[in-house]
Amino acid sequence: SLLFHMTQTEGCPPSCSCKSLGETKGLQIDCSSRELTEVPALPVNTRRLYLQNNSLTSVPAGALDSLHSLEEVQLFDNPWNCDCHILYLKLWLEDVSAPSLENVRCATPAPVRTKPLRQLTGNELGICKRLLPTKCLEFFWRDLILIAGAIITLILVAWALKYSKKLVFQMNLSR
């Protein structure tokens, strides 16, 4: 029905073309070759998603989490920036569409240029200073002080025990 088709494609991103895959099958959303620099807001009933051949460099964390009925996604031919922020996309693709992860290659930074995203290790993804908030350092110093305090306390207790034995021994001798 025409009415159903309209409601199904209502959430179609303006920069993409959408096609209904039948009443309960969801949508095919084609956003390929549109010079997109970010992933558009997508309807939850997206079944097939084509984002290849754009100018996408990253995907914000959580941006694709609502797409539970997704069966196919294409993301190749984008200039992906493979720093620590790409980790969300990598893990999401590992869960949702391992085959499409095969075709995702990094464009930047230089050391990982043209490398497949799936092959990147934690070290190569780089440490984003912002992902390691200053609170971590605060915890580090707090923990260090607690550990140092515990060691000093143990040394004092050991010394006190040793000294108290001497004291008891001396008291016994003086009787």
Secondary structure, DSSP 8 states (H G I E B T S, - for coil): -HHHHHHHHTT--TTSEEEE-STTT-EEEE-TTS--SS-----TTEEEEE--SS------TTTTTT-TT--EEE--SS-EE-SGGGHHHHHHHHHH-HHHHHT-BEEESGGGTT-BGGG--HHHH---GGGS-HHHHHHHHHHHHHHHHHHHHHHHHHHHHHHHHHHHHHHHHH-
